[in-house]
Amino acid sequence: MLVSVRLFAGLRERAGAARVEVELPERATVADLLAALELAPRSCVAAINREYAPPAAEIAPGDEVALVPPVSGGDDAVRRVRVTGAALDVAALSAAVRDPRAGAVVVFEGVTRAVQALDYEAYAEMAEPKLAAIAAEEAERHGLCAVAVEHRTGTVPLSEPSVIVAASAPHRGAAFDGARAVIDRVKAEAPIWKVEISDAGRRRVEGTLPPV
């Protein structure tokens, strides 16, 4: 069977592509996939249908398969990722990314403006793993010590935050660049949609298709 495998971060860069096609026998396992790609068993973690899978897990035709490498910021670089209907806590995210190695902490808040409220809808089961993947990739790319991302769903009143990104790094340039990269990708790639609420009624905000 032909399996399409998504690659991230260093694996993607080494392959020169975000996805590779691998021919495997029927009932092949994650271990078989790693062997076919000549990857060491503990060099990355496989995910099947957005769930981490052990080496013995079988891959079925049509499964969504991805390989997730470790991030250079360490296993704890992604400190907090959440899609929630509750109000967001800026101080909590700032605290989550503080690290003895960090000389800079940058926190970005995206807040409701110009209308009474924004109403957010999310495919949360997919959005949270996507946010985690974005955070891990940008932590590696920018040399961040830690990253945290939260996005709110439901109604977000005027001036309240709907999304927060916190990033820490040894130096301010990397912290600013990393936080900017994370929020730009969250806006472009996460399966989250919004409707503006005003005296004129409800207006869905048009977006663009995420990259595939």
C-alpha positions in Angstrom: 0.0 0.0 0.0 1.1 3.6 -0.6 1.2 5.7 2.6 1.4 9.5 2.5 3.5 10.7 5.5 3.6 14.3 6.7 6.9 15.6 7.9 7.7 18.5 10.2 10.6 20.7 11.2 14.0 19.1 10.8 12.6 16.0 9.0 10.8 18.2 6.5 13.9 20.2 5.9 16.1 17.2 5.4 13.6 15.6 3.0 13.0 18.9 1.1 9.3 18.3 1.3 6.4 18.5 3.7 5.1 15.1 2.7 6.6 11.9 1.3 4.9 8.8 -0.3 6.1 5.4 1.1 5.3 2.0 -0.3 4.6 -0.4 2.6 3.2 -4.0 2.8 -0.3 -4.5 4.1 -0.6 -4.4 7.9 2.7 -2.5 8.1 3.6 -1.0 11.5 5.1 2.3 12.6 8.4 0.5 13.0 8.2 -0.7 9.4 7.6 2.9 8.2 10.7 4.2 10.1 12.8 1.4 8.7 11.6 2.1 5.2 12.6 5.8 5.7 15.9 4.7 7.3 15.1 6.5 10.5 16.2 5.4 13.9 13.4 4.1 16.2 13.8 6.9 18.7 14.6 9.7 16.3 11.0 10.8 16.0 7.4 10.0 17.1 4.7 8.8 14.7 1.1 10.0 14.8 -1.7 8.1 13.2 -5.0 10.1 12.7 -3.6 12.8 15.0 -2.8 10.4 17.9 0.7 9.4 18.8 1.3 5.8 18.0 3.8 3.2 19.4 6.2 1.4 17.1 3.9 -1.7 17.0 0.9 0.2 15.8 -0.5 -0.9 12.4 -1.0 1.6 9.6 -4.2 1.1 7.6 -5.0 2.4 4.1 -6.3 6.0 4.3 -4.7 6.7 7.7 -3.4 10.2 8.3 0.3 9.6 9.2 2.8 12.1 10.4 6.3 12.0 11.8 7.1 14.5 14.6 10.8 15.1 15.5 12.0 16.4 18.8 12.4 20.2 19.1 15.7 21.9 19.8 14.1 23.8 22.7 13.8 20.5 24.6 10.9 18.2 25.3 9.2 20.9 27.3 9.5 23.7 24.7 5.7 23.6 24.0 4.5 24.4 27.5 0.8 25.0 27.0 -1.6 24.7 24.0 -5.4 24.9 24.4 -8.6 25.7 22.6 -11.2 26.7 25.2 -14.5 28.4 25.7 -13.2 30.0 28.9 -11.7 33.5 29.2 -7.9 33.6 28.5 -5.4 34.4 31.2 -2.5 36.5 29.9 -0.5 36.2 33.1 -0.8 32.4 33.1 0.6 32.1 29.6 3.5 34.5 30.4 4.3 32.5 33.5 4.2 29.2 31.5 7.1 30.2 29.2 9.4 31.7 31.8 12.7 29.7 31.7 16.1 30.1 33.4 17.7 30.2 29.9 15.4 33.0 28.7 16.4 36.7 28.6 13.2 37.8 26.9 9.5 36.9 27.1 7.1 38.2 24.4 3.3 38.0 24.8 0.9 38.7 21.9 -2.8 39.2 22.5 -5.3 39.3 19.6 -8.3 41.2 20.9 -11.8 42.0 19.6 -11.9 45.4 18.1 -14.4 47.7 16.3 -17.4 45.4 16.9 -19.4 44.4 20.0 -18.1 40.8 19.9 -16.6 38.1 17.9 -18.0 34.6 17.8 -15.4 31.8 17.3 -16.0 28.3 16.1 -13.2 25.7 16.0 -12.6 22.1 15.0 -10.9 21.7 18.4 -9.9 18.0 17.9 -7.7 19.1 15.0 -6.9 22.7 16.1 -5.1 21.8 19.3 -2.7 19.3 17.6 -2.2 21.9 14.9 -1.3 24.6 17.4 1.1 22.3 19.1 2.8 21.4 15.8 3.1 25.1 14.9 4.6 25.9 18.3 7.1 23.1 18.1 8.2 24.0 14.6 8.7 27.7 15.4 10.4 26.9 18.7 13.0 24.9 16.7 13.3 27.4 13.9 13.8 30.4 16.2 15.7 28.8 19.0 12.9 29.5 21.6 13.1 28.3 25.1 9.3 27.8 25.4 6.1 28.6 23.6 2.4 28.7 24.8 -0.7 29.2 22.7 -4.3 29.5 23.6 -7.3 30.3 21.4 -10.8 31.0 22.7 -14.1 29.8 21.2 -17.6 31.1 21.6 -18.4 34.8 22.1 -15.4 37.1 22.9 -16.6 40.7 23.8 -14.9 43.9 22.7 -11.3 44.4 24.0 -11.0 40.8 25.4 -8.4 38.5 24.0 -9.4 35.7 21.6 -5.9 34.4 21.1 -2.6 34.6 23.1 0.9 33.6 22.1 3.7 33.7 24.6 7.3 32.9 23.6 10.6 33.1 25.5 14.1 33.0 24.1 17.7 33.9 25.2 17.5 37.2 23.3 14.6 39.6 22.4 15.0 39.3 18.6 14.3 35.6 18.6 11.4 36.0 21.1 9.7 38.7 18.9 10.3 36.8 15.7 9.2 33.5 17.1 6.0 34.9 18.6 5.2 36.7 15.3 5.8 33.5 13.3 3.5 31.5 15.6 0.5 33.9 15.5 0.9 34.4 11.7 0.7 30.6 11.2 -2.1 30.1 13.7 -4.2 32.7 11.8 -3.4 31.0 8.5 -3.5 27.3 9.4 -5.6 26.5 12.4 -9.2 25.4 11.6 -10.8 28.3 13.5 -13.5 30.6 12.1 -15.1 33.8 13.3 -18.3 35.9 13.0 -18.5 39.6 13.8 -21.4 40.7 16.0 -22.6 44.3 15.8 -25.8 46.4 15.7 -26.0 45.5 12.1 -26.2 41.8 12.9 -23.8 38.9 12.3 -21.2 38.9 9.5 -19.0 35.9 8.8 -15.4 37.0 8.3 -14.1 35.5 5.1 -10.8 33.8 5.2 -8.5 31.7 3.0 -8.0 27.9 2.7 -5.1 26.7 4.9 -2.1 25.2 3.1 -2.3 21.5 2.5 
